[in-house]
Amino acid sequence: MSDDVERRAKRWRLDDLETVCDVIEPWEHGTVMKAPRFPTYYDYNVVWVEDEPGLSAAELIAVADQHLGEYEHRRLDFALAAAGDRVREELEAANWEATRLLWMRHSGALPPGSSLAVETVDYDAVLELRLAWHREDFPEIDTTGYLANARELAMTRDVQVIASREGEDVVGFAQLVRSGDAAEITQVYVSPEHRGAGRGTAITLAAIEAAGDVGDLWIAADDEDRPKDLYARLGFRPAWTGIEFVRAPGIAGWKG
């Protein structure tokens, strides 16, 4: 990955934070970003760690407690994966969930198109799938507030939802968000009983094509899971790897 592409990937994420967050405060090793109107949307209430802070896990937890004390959750996002890896074991032992996130930029050729039909649908047409996704990932958490926050935010943006149907039922979707000369495929989900039939490929291809001739098209994948391999086959290439830590009731054994 080139330094310039990595810089642009980080800038895309930071621009997103800065657009949404009402509170932006520097701290010694990065920035605290908060959106009090979206209190359960963890992505926008975060301590951003820009460099290698040289702090212990306990010291980083204290920083998160200091700056995010009004929320039920705590979140630390490391721009340098190596800095997060250094404290990962200790944070996980303290009931923080780690996600090593690989940002990828579309730059390769598209494979042949899928024969599966897809269509653009309203945001609310995939509500049941959004609920199913969060129940799958966080079975112990009531995600009602999060989903309401996500919908409110989406209504302020240029968002397109592309879906796949089985009969009358929507069984998979991808979400595309545009801003300026760039875009991001922010979500790709297929219900468990309909996986393995090429629907994820079909809706991701459709989202890529819907993005059109943007300067940068991004997608983020768990660096320790399989979807990144699908995205690589569809022309996405590694741009930047960070690591995110969340501590919240119902996640990684944290009781609050």
C-alpha positions as a Markdown table, in Angstrom:
| # | Residue | x | y | z |
|---|---|---|---|---|
| 1 | Met | 0.0 | 0.0 | 0.0 |
| 2 | Ser | 1.3 | 3.5 | -0.8 |
| 3 | Asp | 1.8 | 6.2 | 1.8 |
| 4 | Asp | -0.6 | 8.5 | -0.2 |
| 5 | Val | -3.4 | 6.0 | -0.4 |
| 6 | Glu | -3.0 | 5.3 | 3.3 |
| 7 | Arg | -3.2 | 9.0 | 4.0 |
| 8 | Arg | -6.3 | 9.3 | 2.0 |
| 9 | Ala | -8.0 | 6.4 | 3.7 |
| 10 | Lys | -7.3 | 7.9 | 7.1 |
| 11 | Arg | -8.5 | 11.3 | 5.9 |
| 12 | Trp | -11.8 | 9.7 | 4.7 |
| 13 | Arg | -12.4 | 8.3 | 8.2 |
| 14 | Leu | -11.4 | 11.5 | 9.9 |
| 15 | Asp | -13.5 | 13.7 | 7.6 |
| 16 | Asp | -16.5 | 11.4 | 8.4 |
| 17 | Leu | -15.9 | 11.9 | 12.1 |
| 18 | Glu | -15.4 | 15.7 | 11.8 |
| 19 | Thr | -18.5 | 16.0 | 9.7 |
| 20 | Val | -20.7 | 14.3 | 12.3 |
| 21 | Cys | -19.1 | 15.1 | 15.6 |
| 22 | Asp | -20.1 | 18.3 | 17.5 |
| 23 | Val | -17.2 | 18.0 | 20.0 |
| 24 | Ile | -13.7 | 17.8 | 18.6 |
| 25 | Glu | -11.0 | 18.2 | 21.3 |
| 26 | Pro | -7.2 | 17.5 | 20.9 |
| 27 | Trp | -5.4 | 15.4 | 23.4 |
| 28 | Glu | -1.8 | 14.6 | 23.7 |
| 29 | His | -1.8 | 11.6 | 21.3 |
| 30 | Gly | -4.8 | 12.4 | 19.0 |
| 31 | Thr | -8.3 | 13.7 | 19.1 |
| 32 | Val | -11.5 | 13.1 | 21.2 |
| 33 | Met | -14.5 | 13.1 | 18.9 |
| 34 | Lys | -18.1 | 13.1 | 20.2 |
| 35 | Ala | -21.6 | 13.4 | 18.8 |
| 36 | Pro | -23.8 | 13.7 | 21.9 |
| 37 | Arg | -27.0 | 13.5 | 19.8 |
| 38 | Phe | -25.9 | 10.0 | 18.8 |
| 39 | Pro | -24.9 | 8.6 | 22.2 |
| 40 | Thr | -25.3 | 4.9 | 21.3 |
| 41 | Tyr | -23.5 | 5.2 | 17.9 |
| 42 | Tyr | -20.0 | 4.1 | 19.1 |
| 43 | Asp | -18.3 | 5.1 | 15.8 |
| 44 | Tyr | -18.9 | 8.8 | 16.5 |
| 45 | Asn | -18.0 | 8.9 | 20.2 |
| 46 | Val | -14.4 | 7.9 | 20.3 |
| 47 | Val | -10.9 | 8.6 | 21.5 |
| 48 | Trp | -8.7 | 8.7 | 18.3 |
| 49 | Val | -5.1 | 7.6 | 19.0 |
| 50 | Glu | -3.0 | 9.0 | 16.2 |
| 51 | Asp | 0.5 | 7.9 | 17.1 |
| 52 | Glu | 2.2 | 5.4 | 19.4 |
| 53 | Pro | 1.3 | 6.9 | 22.8 |
| 54 | Gly | 3.6 | 4.7 | 24.8 |
| 55 | Leu | 0.9 | 4.4 | 27.4 |
| 56 | Ser | -0.1 | 1.2 | 29.3 |
| 57 | Ala | -3.5 | -0.4 | 28.8 |
| 58 | Ala | -4.5 | 0.9 | 32.2 |
| 59 | Glu | -3.5 | 4.5 | 31.3 |
| 60 | Leu | -5.4 | 4.3 | 28.0 |
| 61 | Ile | -8.5 | 3.1 | 29.8 |
| 62 | Ala | -8.2 | 6.1 | 32.2 |
| 63 | Val | -8.0 | 8.4 | 29.1 |
| 64 | Ala | -11.2 | 6.8 | 27.7 |
| 65 | Asp | -12.9 | 7.1 | 31.1 |
| 66 | Gln | -11.9 | 10.8 | 31.3 |
| 67 | His | -13.2 | 11.8 | 27.9 |
| 68 | Leu | -16.2 | 9.4 | 27.4 |
| 69 | Gly | -17.4 | 9.3 | 31.0 |
| 70 | Glu | -20.9 | 10.4 | 30.0 |
| 71 | Tyr | -21.5 | 7.3 | 27.9 |
| 72 | Glu | -22.2 | 3.7 | 28.7 |
| 73 | His | -19.4 | 2.7 | 26.2 |
| 74 | Arg | -15.8 | 3.4 | 25.9 |
| 75 | Arg | -13.9 | 3.4 | 22.5 |
| 76 | Leu | -10.3 | 3.7 | 21.5 |
| 77 | Asp | -9.4 | 3.8 | 17.8 |
| 78 | Phe | -5.8 | 3.4 | 16.9 |
| 79 | Ala | -4.6 | 4.8 | 13.6 |
| 80 | Leu | -1.4 | 2.7 | 13.9 |
| 81 | Ala | -2.3 | -1.0 | 14.2 |
| 82 | Ala | 1.0 | -1.8 | 15.8 |
| 83 | Ala | 0.3 | 0.6 | 18.6 |
| 84 | Gly | -3.0 | -1.1 | 19.3 |
| 85 | Asp | -1.5 | -4.5 | 19.0 |
| 86 | Arg | 0.9 | -3.7 | 21.8 |
| 87 | Val | -1.9 | -3.3 | 24.4 |
| 88 | Arg | -4.4 | -5.6 | 22.8 |
| 89 | Glu | -4.0 | -8.6 | 25.1 |
| 90 | Glu | -4.4 | -6.4 | 28.2 |
| 91 | Leu | -7.4 | -4.6 | 26.9 |
| 92 | Glu | -9.1 | -7.8 | 25.9 |
| 93 | Ala | -8.4 | -9.2 | 29.4 |
| 94 | Ala | -10.3 | -6.1 | 30.7 |
| 95 | Asn | -13.3 | -6.9 | 28.5 |
| 96 | Trp | -12.6 | -4.7 | 25.5 |
| 97 | Glu | -13.5 | -6.1 | 22.1 |
| 98 | Ala | -10.8 | -5.6 | 19.4 |
| 99 | Thr | -11.5 | -5.3 | 15.7 |
| 100 | Arg | -8.4 | -5.1 | 13.5 |
| 101 | Leu | -9.9 | -3.1 | 10.6 |
| 102 | Leu | -8.5 | -3.3 | 7.0 |
| 103 | Trp | -9.5 | -0.3 | 4.8 |
| 104 | Met | -9.4 | -1.2 | 1.1 |
| 105 | Arg | -9.5 | 1.0 | -2.0 |
| 106 | His | -11.1 | -0.2 | -5.3 |
| 107 | Ser | -8.4 | -0.1 | -8.0 |
| 108 | Gly | -8.6 | -3.5 | -9.7 |
| 109 | Ala | -10.7 | -4.8 | -12.6 |
| 110 | Leu | -14.2 | -6.0 | -11.9 |
| 111 | Pro | -14.9 | -9.7 | -12.5 |
| 112 | Pro | -17.8 | -10.7 | -14.8 |
| 113 | Gly | -21.2 | -9.5 | -13.5 |
| 114 | Ser | -23.5 | -11.7 | -11.5 |
| 115 | Ser | -26.8 | -13.1 | -13.0 |
| 116 | Leu | -28.6 | -12.5 | -9.7 |
| 117 | Ala | -31.0 | -9.5 | -9.8 |
| 118 | Val | -30.5 | -6.6 | -7.5 |
| 119 | Glu | -32.3 | -3.4 | -7.0 |
| 120 | Thr | -32.1 | 0.0 | -5.3 |
| 121 | Val | -34.5 | 0.2 | -2.3 |
| 122 | Asp | -35.5 | 2.7 | 0.4 |
| 123 | Tyr | -33.4 | 2.8 | 3.5 |
| 124 | Asp | -36.2 | 1.3 | 5.6 |
| 125 | Ala | -36.8 | -1.6 | 3.3 |
| 126 | Val | -33.9 | -3.5 | 4.9 |
| 127 | Leu | -34.7 | -2.7 | 8.5 |
| 128 | Glu | -35.4 | -6.3 | 9.4 |
| 129 | Leu | -32.0 | -7.3 | 7.9 |
| 130 | Arg | -30.3 | -4.6 | 10.0 |
| 131 | Leu | -31.9 | -5.9 | 13.1 |
| 132 | Ala | -30.9 | -9.5 | 12.2 |
| 133 | Trp | -27.3 | -8.4 | 11.6 |
| 134 | His | -27.0 | -6.8 | 15.0 |
| 135 | Arg | -28.7 | -9.7 | 16.8 |
| 136 | Glu | -26.2 | -12.0 | 15.1 |
| 137 | Asp | -23.2 | -9.9 | 16.2 |
| 138 | Phe | -24.5 | -8.6 | 19.6 |
| 139 | Pro | -27.2 | -11.0 | 20.8 |
| 140 | Glu | -27.3 | -9.6 | 24.3 |
| 141 | Ile | -27.6 | -5.9 | 23.3 |
| 142 | Asp | -30.8 | -3.9 | 22.5 |
| 143 | Thr | -29.8 | -2.2 | 19.3 |
| 144 | Thr | -32.9 | 0.0 | 19.0 |
| 145 | Gly | -31.2 | 3.2 | 20.0 |
| 146 | Tyr | -28.2 | 2.5 | 17.7 |
| 147 | Leu | -30.4 | 1.8 | 14.7 |
| 148 | Ala | -32.4 | 4.9 | 15.3 |
| 149 | Asn | -29.2 | 6.9 | 15.5 |
| 150 | Ala | -27.9 | 5.3 | 12.3 |
| 151 | Arg | -31.1 | 6.1 | 10.4 |
| 152 | Glu | -31.1 | 9.7 | 11.6 |
| 153 | Leu | -27.6 | 10.1 | 10.4 |
| 154 | Ala | -28.2 | 8.4 | 7.1 |
| 155 | Met | -31.1 | 10.7 | 6.3 |
| 156 | Thr | -28.6 | 13.6 | 6.3 |
| 157 | Arg | -26.3 | 11.9 | 3.7 |
| 158 | Asp | -26.2 | 10.8 | 0.1 |
| 159 | Val | -27.0 | 7.1 | 0.9 |
| 160 | Gln | -28.0 | 4.4 | -1.6 |
| 161 | Val | -29.2 | 0.9 | -0.5 |
| 162 | Ile | -28.9 | -2.0 | -3.0 |
| 163 | Ala | -30.8 | -5.2 | -2.2 |
| 164 | Ser | -31.3 | -8.8 | -3.3 |
| 165 | Arg | -34.6 | -10.5 | -3.0 |
| 166 | Glu | -35.8 | -14.1 | -2.7 |
| 167 | Gly | -39.4 | -13.8 | -4.0 |
| 168 | Glu | -40.9 | -10.9 | -2.1 |
| 169 | Asp | -38.4 | -11.0 | 0.7 |
| 170 | Val | -35.3 | -8.9 | 0.9 |
| 171 | Val | -32.5 | -11.2 | 1.9 |
| 172 | Gly | -29.3 | -9.1 | 1.4 |
| 173 | Phe | -28.2 | -5.6 | 1.0 |
| 174 | Ala | -25.2 | -3.2 | 0.6 |
| 175 | Gln | -25.1 | 0.5 | 1.5 |
| 176 | Leu | -23.2 | 3.1 | -0.4 |
| 177 | Val | -22.4 | 6.5 | 1.1 |
| 178 | Arg | -21.0 | 9.3 | -1.2 |
| 179 | Ser | -19.2 | 12.5 | -0.2 |
| 180 | Gly | -17.5 | 14.8 | -2.6 |
| 181 | Asp | -15.3 | 12.8 | -5.0 |
| 182 | Ala | -15.2 | 9.7 | -2.9 |
| 183 | Ala | -17.6 | 7.0 | -1.6 |
| 184 | Glu | -17.7 | 4.0 | 0.8 |
| 185 | Ile | -19.5 | 0.8 | 0.8 |
| 186 | Thr | -20.4 | 0.9 | 4.5 |
| 187 | Gln | -22.4 | -2.3 | 4.9 |
| 188 | Val | -22.7 | -5.7 | 3.1 |
| 189 | Tyr | -25.0 | -8.3 | 4.7 |
| 190 | Val | -26.8 | -11.4 | 3.6 |
| 191 | Ser | -29.1 | -13.4 | 5.9 |
| 192 | Pro | -27.5 | -16.6 | 7.0 |
| 193 | Glu | -29.9 | -18.9 | 5.2 |
| 194 | His | -29.2 | -17.3 | 1.9 |
| 195 | Arg | -25.4 | -17.2 | 2.0 |
| 196 | Gly | -23.2 | -19.1 | -0.4 |
| 197 | Ala | -25.2 | -18.4 | -3.5 |
| 198 | Gly | -23.3 | -15.4 | -4.7 |
| 199 | Arg | -25.6 | -12.7 | -3.3 |
| 200 | Gly | -22.8 | -10.9 | -1.4 |
| 201 | Thr | -20.8 | -10.8 | -4.6 |
| 202 | Ala | -23.8 | -9.5 | -6.6 |
| 203 | Ile | -24.8 | -6.7 | -4.3 |
| 204 | Thr | -21.2 | -5.6 | -3.7 |
| 205 | Leu | -20.6 | -5.5 | -7.5 |
| 206 | Ala | -23.8 | -3.5 | -7.9 |
| 207 | Ala | -22.6 | -1.0 | -5.2 |
| 208 | Ile | -19.2 | -0.6 | -7.0 |
| 209 | Glu | -21.0 | 0.1 | -10.2 |
| 210 | Ala | -23.4 | 2.5 | -8.5 |
| 211 | Ala | -20.4 | 4.5 | -7.1 |
| 212 | Gly | -19.5 | 5.4 | -10.7 |
| 213 | Asp | -16.3 | 7.2 | -11.5 |
| 214 | Val | -15.3 | 8.5 | -8.0 |
| 215 | Gly | -11.8 | 9.3 | -7.1 |
| 216 | Asp | -11.7 | 6.8 | -4.2 |
| 217 | Leu | -14.1 | 4.0 | -3.4 |
| 218 | Trp | -13.5 | 2.5 | 0.1 |
| 219 | Ile | -14.6 | -0.5 | 1.9 |
| 220 | Ala | -13.6 | -1.7 | 5.4 |
| 221 | Ala | -13.3 | -5.3 | 6.5 |
| 222 | Asp | -12.3 | -7.2 | 9.6 |
| 223 | Asp | -8.7 | -8.0 | 8.9 |
| 224 | Glu | -9.1 | -11.3 | 10.8 |
| 225 | Asp | -12.2 | -12.5 | 8.9 |
| 226 | Arg | -13.0 | -13.8 | 5.4 |
| 227 | Pro | -14.9 | -10.9 | 3.7 |
| 228 | Lys | -11.7 | -9.1 | 2.8 |
| 229 | Asp | -10.9 | -12.0 | 0.4 |
| 230 | Leu | -14.2 | -11.4 | -1.4 |
| 231 | Tyr | -13.5 | -7.7 | -1.7 |
| 232 | Ala | -10.0 | -8.5 | -3.0 |
| 233 | Arg | -11.6 | -10.6 | -5.8 |
| 234 | Leu | -13.8 | -7.7 | -6.6 |
| 235 | Gly | -10.8 | -5.3 | -7.1 |
| 236 | Phe | -10.2 | -3.8 | -3.7 |
| 237 | Arg | -6.7 | -3.5 | -2.5 |
| 238 | Pro | -5.3 | -2.9 | 1.0 |
| 239 | Ala | -4.9 | 0.8 | 1.9 |
| 240 | Trp | -4.6 | 1.1 | 5.7 |
| 241 | Thr | -4.9 | -1.1 | 8.8 |
| 242 | Gly | -6.1 | 0.3 | 12.1 |
| 243 | Ile | -7.5 | -1.3 | 15.2 |
| 244 | Glu | -10.5 | -0.4 | 17.2 |
| 245 | Phe | -11.4 | -1.3 | 20.8 |
| 246 | Val | -14.9 | -1.1 | 22.4 |
| 247 | Arg | -16.0 | -1.7 | 25.9 |
| 248 | Ala | -19.7 | -1.7 | 26.4 |
| 249 | Pro | -22.4 | -3.7 | 28.3 |
| 250 | Gly | -23.1 | -6.9 | 26.6 |
| 251 | Ile | -19.9 | -7.0 | 24.6 |
| 252 | Ala | -16.9 | -9.2 | 25.4 |
| 253 | Gly | -18.3 | -10.0 | 28.9 |
| 254 | Trp | -18.5 | -6.4 | 30.1 |
| 255 | Lys | -21.4 | -6.0 | 32.6 |
| 256 | Gly | -21.1 | -2.3 | 33.2 |
